[in-house]
Amino acid sequence: MAIAELNTPTAVLPVYTAPPSQPSQANGTGKIAPAAVRQSRRRDLRNLLGSLPYFAFIALFLAVPLVVTLVKAFVGADGQLTFENVAQLGKPQYLAAVQNSVNLSLFTAGVGGILGLILGWALTQMERPAWLHRTVTSLAAVASQMGGPPLAYAFISLIGAQGLLTVWLQQLFGFSLNEVLPVGSFWGIAVAYLYFQMPLMAILAIPAIQGVRKEWVESGQSLGAGGVRVLFSIVMPILAPSLAGGFLLLFANAFSGYAAAYAMAGGAANLLPISIGYFLSGNVLLNQGLASALISVMVLVMLLAMGLRGVLLKRATRWTA
């Protein structure tokens, strides 16, 4: 700020002058100048052009197939409008497939979520040795993305009829693991799904746990709250939206799984994705209309789960804002 000094017989008084005015983008009427408007529009246009490949990819591989699938659900083999495909969804075998997929998703999301939360909490508390923390975190990230035939082959080699663990238990203890836990059964598939569900929940839980500030915990402790009271009164309410969102993501992840379950059980597993695969690629059971109706059910469940997760994540961001 410029200062001019005024000499007087008794004192030197500072006289302040106003700083130079900054250039404004507004004209005399208070509106934004046309040049600034054009510059803002050009910037928005560049941002839009940069995102066009993403939206084109979404439209081509997600939106268009989804619309086509929904239309085919109401088209019969003769090309005429029909509700026969939707009516067949009430048959026992298809209801059982939906129920089995829901049960598998609920179990693996619940158990995998709890174990993953414990693993995520352990990783956030682990400071030394640093190499162990990095190694476990990297393995969790890799395992959370492992699925399909490689996962199925790994578990068949381990707990299959001639798997390493099965043969070892049979030779040492006379215990037949394959009779208790068949690799192609519901529980065999559930154990395989836990392999990637648990680390996925750990990866999702780590940022949420790190978002709980020490000041909040210390404030509760300073007021006389014990560890259990702090956990259920402060920590869990903060983590609840993020954990519930993670549970929904795990549910959707298991509900849409196909390759691993099919490689492990083939047609023995009456799951919704496997039933859809039969009607899309089967030589005898080819029925694209019914497959489209089943896909519509799956899409509806997935959209519901992801929509609820979006609402919960929006609620969770209040603590990180």
KOLKEZA-672439 format. One record per residue (C-alpha): chain; x negated, y, z negated. Coordinates in steps of 0.05 Angstrom, whole numbers, plus 5000, padded with zeros to 4 digits. Example, Ala and Ser with C-alpha at 12.3 -4.5 7.8 and 13.67 -1.06 7.14 Angstrom:
residues 2
PT  cadena    xx    yy    zz
PT       A  4754  4910  4844
PT       A  4727  4979  4857
***
This chain:
residues 321
PT  cadena    xx    yy    zz
PT       A  5000  5000  5000
PT       A  4971  5067  5020
PT       A  4957  5114  4962
PT       A  4945  5188  4968
PT       A  4917  5225  4907
PT       A  4942  5294  4888
PT       A  4893  5337  4847
PT       A  4925  5380  4793
PT       A  4893  5420  4737
PT       A  4916  5371  4684
PT       A  4918  5302  4717
PT       A  4910  5263  4780
PT       A  4977  5236  4800
PT       A  4983  5179  4851
PT       A  5032  5191  4907
PT       A  5059  5128  4941
PT       A  5075  5126  5014
PT       A  5121  5075  5045
PT       A  5088  5016  5081
PT       A  5094  5013  5156
PT       A  5159  4982  5178
PT       A  5157  4911  5204
PT       A  5183  4897  5274
PT       A  5254  4871  5272
PT       A  5289  4825  5319
PT       A  5354  4861  5307
PT       A  5378  4920  5348
PT       A  5412  4982  5321
PT       A  5479  4947  5315
PT       A  5452  4893  5268
PT       A  5455  4839  5322
PT       A  5397  4795  5343
PT       A  5360  4822  5403
PT       A  5373  4785  5469
PT       A  5299  4767  5475
PT       A  5300  4732  5407
PT       A  5364  4695  5427
PT       A  5332  4671  5492
PT       A  5269  4649  5455
PT       A  5311  4609  5405
PT       A  5350  4577  5461
PT       A  5287  4557  5498
PT       A  5260  4526  5434
PT       A  5324  4487  5423
PT       A  5323  4464  5496
PT       A  5251  4438  5488
PT       A  5270  4400  5425
PT       A  5330  4370  5461
PT       A  5289  4348  5520
PT       A  5239  4315  5473
PT       A  5294  4274  5441
PT       A  5328  4253  5507
PT       A  5288  4188  5514
PT       A  5310  4166  5444
PT       A  5384  4181  5458
PT       A  5379  4148  5526
PT       A  5350  4085  5494
PT       A  5406  4085  5441
PT       A  5459  4094  5494
PT       A  5431  4041  5541
PT       A  5417  3986  5490
PT       A  5466  4000  5435
PT       A  5526  4044  5453
PT       A  5540  4015  5522
PT       A  5534  3942  5501
PT       A  5578  3956  5440
PT       A  5633  3987  5483
PT       A  5629  3930  5534
PT       A  5633  3879  5477
PT       A  5694  3912  5446
PT       A  5729  3914  5514
PT       A  5713  3840  5529
PT       A  5744  3820  5462
PT       A  5812  3838  5492
PT       A  5800  3808  5561
PT       A  5819  3736  5577
PT       A  5785  3687  5624
PT       A  5831  3711  5680
PT       A  5810  3783  5671
PT       A  5877  3804  5641
PT       A  5889  3841  5576
PT       A  5901  3791  5519
PT       A  5900  3786  5444
PT       A  5885  3711  5446
PT       A  5811  3721  5429
PT       A  5827  3762  5368
PT       A  5881  3713  5346
PT       A  5832  3655  5347
PT       A  5790  3690  5293
PT       A  5841  3664  5243
PT       A  5823  3591  5256
PT       A  5790  3555  5197
PT       A  5723  3543  5231
PT       A  5713  3616  5247
PT       A  5736  3639  5179
PT       A  5688  3590  5148
PT       A  5631  3617  5191
PT       A  5646  3688  5167
PT       A  5651  3665  5095
PT       A  5586  3627  5098
PT       A  5550  3687  5128
PT       A  5578  3733  5075
PT       A  5559  3684  5019
PT       A  5489  3676  5047
PT       A  5480  3751  5053
PT       A  5507  3765  4983
PT       A  5463  3713  4951
PT       A  5399  3732  4986
PT       A  5412  3806  4978
PT       A  5427  3798  4904
PT       A  5370  3752  4885
PT       A  5321  3784  4933
PT       A  5342  3853  4908
PT       A  5329  3836  4836
PT       A  5262  3802  4850
PT       A  5242  3858  4898
PT       A  5259  3911  4846
PT       A  5214  3876  4795
PT       A  5158  3871  4847
PT       A  5167  3944  4866
PT       A  5165  3966  4793
PT       A  5102  3925  4782
PT       A  5068  3957  4842
PT       A  5084  4027  4818
PT       A  5055  4011  4749
PT       A  4994  3977  4777
PT       A  4936  4026  4779
PT       A  4875  3980  4773
PT       A  4846  3945  4809
PT       A  4863  3989  4868
PT       A  4846  3934  4919
PT       A  4899  3888  4889
PT       A  4952  3942  4894
PT       A  4935  3954  4967
PT       A  4933  3880  4983
PT       A  5000  3864  4951
PT       A  5033  3925  4984
PT       A  5005  3905  5052
PT       A  5028  3833  5044
PT       A  5097  3857  5023
PT       A  5102  3901  5084
PT       A  5082  3844  5130
PT       A  5127  3792  5097
PT       A  5187  3839  5099
PT       A  5183  3838  5176
PT       A  5170  3763  5183
PT       A  5229  3723  5208
PT       A  5253  3681  5266
PT       A  5219  3617  5290
PT       A  5152  3631  5254
PT       A  5188  3635  5187
PT       A  5228  3573  5203
PT       A  5166  3534  5224
PT       A  5130  3554  5160
PT       A  5186  3528  5116
PT       A  5197  3465  5157
PT       A  5123  3451  5149
PT       A  5128  3463  5074
PT       A  5195  3433  5051
PT       A  5218  3394  5112
PT       A  5227  3319  5113
PT       A  5152  3311  5127
PT       A  5131  3378  5098
PT       A  5068  3386  5057
PT       A  5103  3400  4991
PT       A  5155  3345  5003
PT       A  5102  3292  5017
PT       A  5059  3315  4958
PT       A  5117  3311  4908
PT       A  5138  3243  4936
PT       A  5069  3213  4929
PT       A  5053  3241  4860
PT       A  5120  3240  4824
PT       A  5167  3200  4869
PT       A  5210  3261  4876
PT       A  5245  3272  4943
PT       A  5250  3347  4953
PT       A  5285  3339  5019
PT       A  5344  3305  4986
PT       A  5352  3360  4935
PT       A  5337  3418  4981
PT       A  5347  3400  5055
PT       A  5312  3451  5098
PT       A  5373  3459  5143
PT       A  5424  3467  5087
PT       A  5454  3531  5060
PT       A  5405  3533  5002
PT       A  5346  3516  5047
PT       A  5362  3575  5092
PT       A  5374  3619  5031
PT       A  5305  3603  5003
PT       A  5274  3621  5071
PT       A  5312  3687  5074
PT       A  5287  3706  5005
PT       A  5217  3705  5034
PT       A  5230  3770  5072
PT       A  5287  3797  5030
PT       A  5247  3805  4966
PT       A  5187  3844  4996
PT       A  5235  3887  5037
PT       A  5271  3908  4973
PT       A  5203  3922  4940
PT       A  5184  3968  4997
PT       A  5251  4004  4991
PT       A  5248  4009  4915
PT       A  5178  4038  4909
PT       A  5196  4109  4933
PT       A  5258  4109  4889
PT       A  5219  4088  4827
PT       A  5164  4138  4841
PT       A  5218  4192  4845
PT       A  5236  4183  4771
PT       A  5196  4239  4738
PT       A  5159  4226  4674
PT       A  5189  4290  4645
PT       A  5258  4260  4647
PT       A  5236  4198  4610
PT       A  5196  4237  4560
PT       A  5255  4284  4547
PT       A  5298  4225  4529
PT       A  5245  4196  4484
PT       A  5235  4263  4450
PT       A  5309  4262  4432
PT       A  5301  4195  4398
PT       A  5324  4149  4454
PT       A  5291  4080  4455
PT       A  5265  4044  4516
PT       A  5331  4008  4530
PT       A  5371  4072  4522
PT       A  5325  4110  4568
PT       A  5329  4054  4620
PT       A  5405  4051  4622
PT       A  5420  4125  4609
PT       A  5366  4159  4651
PT       A  5329  4113  4698
PT       A  5384  4067  4724
PT       A  5434  4123  4740
PT       A  5380  4157  4781
PT       A  5359  4093  4816
PT       A  5430  4065  4825
PT       A  5446  4099  4893
PT       A  5379  4079  4923
PT       A  5383  4008  4896
PT       A  5455  4000  4921
PT       A  5433  4026  4989
PT       A  5376  3976  4990
PT       A  5424  3920  4972
PT       A  5469  3939  5031
PT       A  5409  3939  5078
PT       A  5389  3870  5053
PT       A  5460  3846  5062
PT       A  5462  3871  5134
PT       A  5393  3842  5147
PT       A  5415  3772  5126
PT       A  5484  3777  5157
PT       A  5456  3789  5226
PT       A  5399  3738  5222
PT       A  5401  3685  5276
PT       A  5334  3657  5299
PT       A  5308  3631  5233
PT       A  5374  3598  5213
PT       A  5383  3566  5282
PT       A  5311  3540  5283
PT       A  5319  3510  5214
PT       A  5388  3480  5219
PT       A  5412  3483  5291
PT       A  5486  3469  5295
PT       A  5489  3443  5223
PT       A  5493  3514  5196
PT       A  5562  3543  5207
PT       A  5542  3616  5207
PT       A  5573  3673  5246
PT       A  5511  3690  5289
PT       A  5501  3617  5307
PT       A  5575  3610  5327
PT       A  5567  3671  5372
PT       A  5505  3641  5404
PT       A  5544  3577  5421
PT       A  5598  3616  5458
PT       A  5549  3660  5495
PT       A  5498  3607  5518
PT       A  5532  3540  5509
PT       A  5543  3495  5568
PT       A  5610  3469  5542
PT       A  5633  3522  5493
PT       A  5622  3581  5539
PT       A  5674  3634  5520
PT       A  5651  3705  5525
PT       A  5717  3733  5503
PT       A  5717  3696  5437
PT       A  5643  3711  5428
PT       A  5659  3785  5438
PT       A  5713  3781  5385
PT       A  5664  3749  5336
PT       A  5612  3801  5353
PT       A  5664  3855  5338
PT       A  5674  3826  5269
PT       A  5599  3827  5257
PT       A  5593  3898  5283
PT       A  5650  3920  5238
PT       A  5615  3890  5177
PT       A  5548  3920  5196
PT       A  5578  3990  5207
PT       A  5614  3987  5141
PT       A  5550  3966  5104
PT       A  5507  4019  5139
PT       A  5560  4073  5129
PT       A  5563  4060  5055
PT       A  5487  4060  5052
PT       A  5485  4127  5086
PT       A  5533  4156  5034
PT       A  5492  4128  4977
PT       A  5426  4153  5006
PT       A  5456  4223  5013
PT       A  5474  4219  4939
PT       A  5405  4195  4921
PT       A  5371  4254  4955
PT       A  5399  4300  4902
PT       A  5344  4276  4855
PT       A  5289  4288  4905
PT       A  5312  4355  4931
***
